[in-house]
Amino acid sequence: MRRIQIAGLVALLALGGCKKSAPPADDGKLKIGLVSDVGGRGDQSFNDSALRGLETWAAGVAYSPTGYTPVSDAAFKASIPADVAALGPLTHLDVKPLVLQAKSQEDYEPSLQQLAAESSASLTIGIGFMLENSVEAVAKRNPSAKFLLIDSAILDTQNKPYVLPNVATVNFREQEGSYLVGVLAALVSKTNKVGFVGGMELPLIKKFEAGFEAGVRDTRPATEIVPVYTGSFDNPGAGKQQAQALLAKGVDIVFQAAGSDGIGVIEAVKEARAAGKDVYAVGVDSDQSHLAPQAVLTSMVKHVDLAVYREIQKVKQGHFAPGDETWGLKEGGVGLAPIRVKLANQAAVMAAVDAARKKIESGALHVPATLAELVATKR
């Protein structure tokens, strides 16, 4: 089912269910609104990536529970990964962030409405495919407001994309970056048994799983792949429990695409390494190596931060364009974070990963986006 049904549709509710990041004083700057997914601030992954694009990069501010302060030049530079820096310089865009953190799906629509109508945001951003219904409804209700939706196109009742004149959408070919993770995991695994922990079992997360499995099978077909799902994106305890179960079965590389649940996955692997097991986790969306430097092999980075920044830049320059963009390896939308752990076969591993990357970018290798497509390619 493509649409998440949102209960409690009331357009102008006081947002008692949302957390609001206190904005700077009204100083005439362009207002940019953002509604997080339920994983929220602090997920060290998807939502934090979006907030980095808005707050750190575009607005040049650092968040604290008491308000925003200017970000230091050193912190700003440190926040920009090498692959983004290689695409060209980033400069602050002199905008004012207005952030609402959804606690539940019922918060999405009234939050978007508040930012677009009451706060008069020049761009209102919905972070995550679960906001698709709400962005569509609020955009239709406010045709003069501009919106950005991350991770979903606007879909009609037949589940087909269509364009609203005031909505831009950005999607990613997550399967391409996940394929590189599969190549890496297959070559690093010593037990020939790797695992995948997803959040909700939805088509978007299946793209990660399909790409990962394709990379593993193309590299070492005999490797066993064990996928599991937590059923959520905001329960680190569930992620930890699933990862512990995989490790107990002999899995030694665990790739997670599970929002905040992934923090629990990384914690389980960190504890297993402390107990003497030679195991690794692979992070997702943001570079998560700082969570456990010896336990995180790499991360499949999805540059939501750059997508948010670029769309804000377009609005700032008067170049907002409705419709969908899709970013993969070729466009710099996905990739791998640096491998900071020492591997015995690191040179050979990186050569294989780079070779796969070049084949995908050139179009010589197509990565399946669904498990059905994976099966059809007879991997």
Secondary structure, DSSP 4 states (H G I P E B T S, - for coil): --PPPPP---TT---TTEEEEPPPP--SPEEEEEEE-TT-TT-SSHHHHHHIIIIIIII-EEEETTEEEEPPHHHHHHTS-HHHHTT-------EEEEEEEESSGGGHHHHHHIIIIIS--SEEEEESGGGHHHHHHHHHH-TTS-EEEES---B-TTS-B---TTEEEEEE-HHHHHHHHHHHHHHH-SSSEEEEEESS--HHHHHHHHHHHHHHHHH-TT-EEEEEE-S-SS-HHHHHHHHHHHHHTT--EEEEE-TTHHHHHHHHHHHHHHTT---EEEEEES--GGG-TTTEEEEEEE-HHHHHHHHHHHHHHT----EEEEE-TTTTSEEE----S--TTHHHHHHHHHHHHHHHHHTSSPPPSSHHHHHHTT-
